Amino acid sequence: MTTGPHEFHEAVARVGRAINEFVNGDAGPYKECWSHGAQVSIFGGRGAHEVGWDQVATRLDWAASGFEGGWTEQEVLVSDCGEEFGYTVCLERGEQTVAGRAEMSPSILRVTHVFRRDGDVWGVVHRHADPVTARTSPEAILVEG
């Protein structure tokens, strides 16, 4: 069986639904959207990075445990897929209750997902997320040493 754009778009929609479970403290559905090999990676929205499924899975569990409820939705800005790889560039907007806080707070992340087709299944192989910020000067990215 050959998968194409329809199956890719179904995988993207599945990720969107799973992110809603994620911000309600359940990493399981989102973890099911990922390929589970050594060649997966994450640049998480809360900094740092992980490589390999064992590290990424642990990171996802840790990150989801920091939420106590909420919602999020993906605004897909661009996406495309070939025979073996695809990607999405999104804005993830929502409101969540962060562990230890009583009120919901708005959030917005810039998110890129890279997908790879494994057999008949599209799986996430990389996530890069960071908070939306205004344009900055070149000096803003320099590390003072």
Secondary structure per residue as TSV (DSSP state, phi and psi in degrees):
chain	resnum	aa	ss	phi	psi
A	1	M	-	360.0	134.8
A	2	T	-	-102.7	132.8
A	3	T	-	-98.9	151.6
A	4	G	-	-139.6	-155.5
A	5	P	H	-57.0	-36.4
A	6	H	H	-61.7	-47.2
A	7	E	H	-67.0	-35.5
A	8	F	H	-62.7	-47.0
A	9	H	H	-65.3	-31.8
A	10	E	H	-65.0	-39.7
A	11	A	H	-64.8	-40.3
A	12	V	H	-62.8	-43.7
A	13	A	H	-64.2	-38.6
A	14	R	H	-62.4	-40.6
A	15	V	H	-61.0	-44.4
A	16	G	H	-57.9	-43.7
A	17	R	H	-66.5	-39.8
A	18	A	H	-67.3	-32.9
A	19	I	H	-62.9	-33.0
A	20	N	H	-64.3	-38.8
A	21	E	H	-66.9	-37.5
A	22	F	H	-57.6	-47.1
A	23	V	T	-75.6	-0.6
A	24	N	T	-106.2	17.9
A	25	G	T	90.1	3.2
A	26	D	-	-113.8	104.2
A	27	A	-	-78.7	-15.4
A	28	G	H	-51.8	-55.7
A	29	P	H	-60.9	-36.6
A	30	Y	H	-69.5	-40.0
A	31	K	H	-60.9	-33.2
A	32	E	H	-67.6	-19.2
A	33	C	T	-80.8	-10.6
A	34	W	B	-94.5	151.2
A	35	S	-	-70.6	149.0
A	36	H	-	-112.5	36.2
A	37	G	S	-103.6	-176.0
A	38	A	T	-72.6	-20.8
A	39	Q	T	-96.6	39.2
A	40	V	-	-113.1	154.5
A	41	S	E	-153.9	160.7
A	42	I	E	-144.5	133.8
A	43	F	E	-108.7	93.4
A	44	G	-	-70.4	155.5
A	45	G	T	-64.5	-14.2
A	46	R	T	-108.8	24.6
A	47	G	S	92.6	176.2
A	48	A	-	63.1	-171.1
A	49	H	-	-155.5	159.8
A	50	E	E	-138.5	150.3
A	51	V	E	-134.2	137.2
A	52	G	S	92.2	145.5
A	53	W	H	-59.5	-42.4
A	54	D	H	-58.3	-45.2
A	55	Q	H	-69.9	-41.5
A	56	V	H	-64.5	-44.3
A	57	A	H	-60.5	-43.5
A	58	T	H	-62.5	-41.9
A	59	R	H	-61.9	-43.7
A	60	L	H	-63.6	-42.7
A	61	D	H	-59.6	-46.3
A	62	W	H	-60.6	-47.5
A	63	A	H	-65.3	-42.8
A	64	A	H	-65.2	-31.1
A	65	S	T	-67.8	-12.7
A	66	G	T	-84.4	-0.7
A	67	F	E	-113.8	146.3
A	68	E	E	-122.8	15.1
A	69	G	E	143.2	158.2
A	70	G	E	147.0	-161.3
A	71	W	E	-150.4	160.3
A	72	T	E	-153.5	153.6
A	73	E	E	-138.6	149.0
A	74	Q	E	-100.3	128.0
A	75	E	E	-100.7	105.3
A	76	V	E	-77.5	115.7
A	77	L	E	-82.2	-45.2
A	78	V	E	-148.3	151.1
A	79	S	E	-156.6	156.7
A	80	D	E	-163.3	158.7
A	81	C	E	-147.0	148.5
A	82	G	-	-107.6	-153.2
A	83	E	S	-74.4	-32.0
A	84	E	S	-122.1	-21.5
A	85	F	E	-130.3	151.6
A	86	G	E	-148.5	168.9
A	87	Y	E	-151.3	158.3
A	88	T	E	-133.1	144.9
A	89	V	E	-120.9	118.8
A	90	C	E	-132.2	161.8
A	91	L	E	-108.5	126.6
A	92	E	E	-103.3	111.3
A	93	R	E	-112.0	146.3
A	94	G	E	-178.6	-168.4
A	95	E	E	-137.4	134.5
A	96	Q	E	-137.8	156.9
A	97	T	E	-100.8	118.6
A	98	V	E	-84.2	141.1
A	99	A	T	-49.8	131.7
A	100	G	T	90.9	-5.2
A	101	R	-	-115.2	149.1
A	102	A	S	-87.8	-29.2
A	103	E	S	-105.4	156.3
A	104	M	-	-76.9	145.5
A	105	S	E	-130.2	143.1
A	106	P	E	-71.4	152.2
A	107	S	E	-142.9	154.0
A	108	I	E	-150.8	128.6
A	109	L	E	-123.7	147.4
A	110	R	E	-90.7	127.0
A	111	V	E	-133.8	132.0
A	112	T	E	-117.8	127.6
A	113	H	E	-112.6	135.6
A	114	V	E	-109.6	130.7
A	115	F	E	-114.0	148.2
A	116	R	E	-128.8	141.1
A	117	R	E	-85.8	121.1
A	118	D	E	-110.1	102.4
A	119	G	T	66.2	-117.1
A	120	D	T	-101.9	7.1
A	121	V	E	-120.4	131.4
A	122	W	E	-86.5	127.5
A	123	G	E	-128.5	148.8
A	124	V	E	-69.4	134.4
A	125	V	E	-118.0	-12.1
A	126	H	E	-157.5	140.6
A	127	R	E	-128.8	131.9
A	128	H	E	-125.2	119.4
A	129	A	E	-132.8	139.7
A	130	D	E	-152.2	157.2
A	131	P	E	-65.0	145.9
A	132	V	-	-71.2	130.3
A	133	T	-	-130.6	164.9
A	134	A	-	-73.7	162.5
A	135	R	-	-60.2	142.3
A	136	T	-	-127.6	170.5
A	137	S	-	-75.9	161.8
A	138	P	G	-58.0	-33.2
A	139	E	G	-66.3	-21.5
A	140	A	G	-64.4	-21.9
A	141	I	G	-94.5	-3.2
A	142	L	-	-75.2	143.4
A	143	V	-	-97.5	123.5
A	144	E	-	-73.3	133.3
A	145	G	-	-127.8	360.0
